[in-house]
Amino acid sequence: MSQWVKRLLFVTLASTMAMCQAQTEEFVAGVDYEVLPQVIRTANPNKIEVNEVFHYACIHCYNFENTISPWVEALPEDVDFQRTPAIWQTALEPYARAYYVANALNILDKTHVPLFEAIHVKKQRIRSQEDLATFFSGEGVDIERFNKVYGSFGVTSQVNQAKARAVGYRTQGTPEMVINGKYRITTRLAKSTNGMLRVAQFLINKERQALL
């Protein structure tokens, strides 16, 4: 067999294998999700991170809660779920601080959904630190304690980290999801919030296979 024929067979085989691999890919980069130009550090390098980008004033984020919550509860042990509050304008920073205050006080399970409901269901005007202090007092948190944690170095550091992370994530809207600091999922590409979760599961499996 001549070298030319061997080369032709090799190119044909490689092309066929690439086509088969592409056909088995349920979702495609650039079509169903975006590959970030730079990998963003995750909270736990020993696990596959799923990071939801959200903010409390976003009605779509509130609606997404009913979909993502049971999905998160069913995630296996090798997946680490995180949230990043979006802060692309000054008006969103109080909500981000509220999230990190609740996290610092270990009461996220008591405040996360109720804060969404207070804004979107009860139509309460919650925009400032004072408004949020009143809300948290209704959840049993002393206002003085809330204000102290709200302005603390720890919460301020987390807010600044969230701002930097969102820049790295190339966040353009909410809700969005970032898988393992590498892949950005949006409703625009995934077509729906349910679609986002399907793409997320695909990318989790993709990352898991890469670790084998």
C-alpha positions in Angstrom: 0.0 0.0 0.0 1.5 3.4 -1.0 2.1 6.2 1.4 -0.5 8.3 -0.4 -3.2 5.6 0.1 -2.2 5.2 3.7 -2.5 8.9 4.3 -5.9 9.0 2.6 -7.2 6.2 4.8 -5.9 7.9 7.9 -7.5 11.2 7.1 -10.8 9.4 6.2 -10.8 7.4 9.4 -10.0 10.5 11.5 -12.8 12.5 9.8 -15.3 9.6 10.4 -14.4 9.4 14.1 -14.8 13.1 14.5 -18.2 13.0 12.8 -19.3 10.2 15.1 -18.1 12.0 18.2 -20.0 15.1 17.1 -23.1 13.2 16.5 -23.0 11.7 20.0 -22.6 15.2 21.6 -26.1 16.0 22.7 -25.2 19.7 23.1 -22.7 21.8 21.1 -20.4 24.6 22.3 -21.3 27.9 20.8 -24.8 26.6 20.0 -26.2 25.4 23.3 -23.6 26.8 25.7 -20.5 29.1 25.7 -17.0 28.0 26.5 -15.4 30.8 28.7 -12.1 32.1 27.3 -10.4 31.7 30.7 -11.2 29.1 33.4 -12.5 30.7 36.6 -11.3 29.3 39.9 -14.0 27.2 41.7 -14.7 27.1 45.4 -13.7 23.4 45.7 -11.3 22.0 43.1 -12.1 18.5 44.2 -15.7 18.7 43.0 -17.5 19.8 39.8 -19.0 23.2 40.5 -22.4 24.4 39.4 -22.7 28.2 40.0 -26.0 29.9 39.6 -25.8 33.7 38.8 -29.0 35.4 40.1 -30.4 38.5 41.8 -33.4 38.9 44.0 -35.1 41.6 41.9 -35.1 39.2 38.9 -38.6 37.7 38.4 -37.0 35.0 36.1 -34.7 34.0 39.0 -37.6 33.7 41.3 -39.5 31.5 38.8 -36.3 29.4 38.3 -36.2 28.5 42.0 -39.1 26.1 41.6 -37.2 24.3 38.9 -33.6 24.4 40.2 -34.3 23.6 43.9 -35.3 19.9 43.4 -32.6 19.5 40.8 -30.0 20.7 43.3 -31.2 18.4 46.0 -30.7 15.5 43.7 -27.1 16.4 42.7 -24.5 13.6 43.5 -21.7 14.1 46.0 -19.1 15.0 43.4 -21.0 18.2 42.5 -20.7 21.4 44.5 -23.6 23.9 44.0 -22.8 27.6 44.5 -24.6 30.9 43.9 -23.2 34.2 42.7 -25.4 37.3 43.2 -25.2 39.5 40.1 -24.1 43.1 40.7 -23.8 44.8 37.4 -25.3 48.0 38.8 -25.2 49.8 42.2 -28.9 49.1 42.9 -28.2 45.3 43.0 -25.5 45.5 45.7 -27.9 45.5 48.7 -29.4 42.2 47.5 -26.0 40.7 47.1 -25.0 41.8 50.6 -28.3 40.4 51.9 -27.4 37.0 50.4 -24.0 37.0 52.0 -25.4 38.2 55.4 -27.8 35.2 55.4 -25.0 32.9 54.4 -22.8 34.3 57.3 -25.6 33.8 59.8 -26.4 30.3 58.4 -30.1 31.3 57.7 -30.2 31.1 53.9 -32.7 28.3 54.1 -35.0 30.7 56.0 -34.5 33.8 53.9 -33.6 32.9 50.3 -37.1 32.0 49.0 -39.0 34.3 51.4 -37.0 37.3 50.1 -37.9 36.4 46.6 -41.5 36.1 47.6 -41.5 39.4 49.6 -40.4 41.2 46.4 -42.3 39.4 43.7 -45.4 38.0 45.4 -46.1 40.4 48.3 -44.8 43.3 46.2 -42.9 44.8 49.2 -40.6 47.7 48.5 -37.2 46.2 49.4 -34.3 48.1 47.9 -32.1 49.5 50.6 -30.1 48.3 53.6 -32.9 49.7 55.8 -35.6 47.8 53.9 -33.5 44.6 54.1 -32.9 45.1 57.8 -36.7 45.2 58.3 -37.2 42.1 56.3 -34.5 40.2 58.2 -36.0 41.3 61.5 -39.2 39.6 60.5 -37.2 36.4 60.1 -35.9 36.8 63.7 -32.6 38.6 63.1 -31.7 41.5 65.4 -31.5 44.7 63.3 -28.3 45.8 64.9 -26.7 42.4 64.2 -27.9 42.5 60.6 -26.4 46.0 60.1 -23.1 44.9 61.6 -22.7 41.9 59.3 -24.1 43.8 56.3 -21.2 46.2 56.5 -18.5 43.8 57.6 -15.2 43.1 56.0 -16.2 39.5 55.2 -19.4 40.4 53.4 -17.7 43.3 51.5 -14.9 40.9 50.4 -17.5 38.4 49.1 -19.4 41.1 47.3 -16.1 42.2 45.6 -15.4 38.6 44.7 -18.9 38.2 43.2 -18.3 41.3 41.0 -15.0 39.9 39.8 -16.5 36.4 39.2 -19.3 37.8 37.1 -16.8 39.6 34.9 -14.9 36.4 34.4 -18.2 34.6 33.7 -19.1 37.2 31.1 -22.5 37.5 32.8 -25.1 39.3 30.6 -28.3 38.4 32.3 -30.0 36.3 35.0 -30.5 33.5 35.7 -27.3 32.0 34.2 -25.3 29.0 35.2 -21.5 28.3 35.0 -20.2 24.8 35.1 -16.8 24.2 36.7 -15.7 27.7 35.9 -15.5 26.7 32.2 -18.9 26.8 30.6 -21.6 29.5 30.7 -25.3 28.5 30.2 -28.0 31.0 29.3 -31.7 30.8 28.6 -30.9 32.4 25.2 -28.8 29.5 24.1 -30.5 26.7 26.1 -33.9 28.1 25.0 -35.5 27.7 28.5 -34.7 27.2 32.2 -35.4 23.5 31.8 -33.1 23.5 28.9 -30.4 25.1 31.1 -30.6 22.2 33.5 -30.4 19.7 30.7 -27.3 21.4 29.3 -25.9 21.6 32.9 -26.3 17.9 33.4 -24.6 17.2 30.1 -21.6 19.4 31.0 -21.4 17.9 34.5 -21.1 14.5 32.9 -18.6 15.9 30.4 -16.4 17.1 33.3 -16.8 13.9 35.1 -15.7 11.9 32.1 -12.6 14.2 31.7 -11.6 13.3 35.3 -11.6 9.5 34.6 
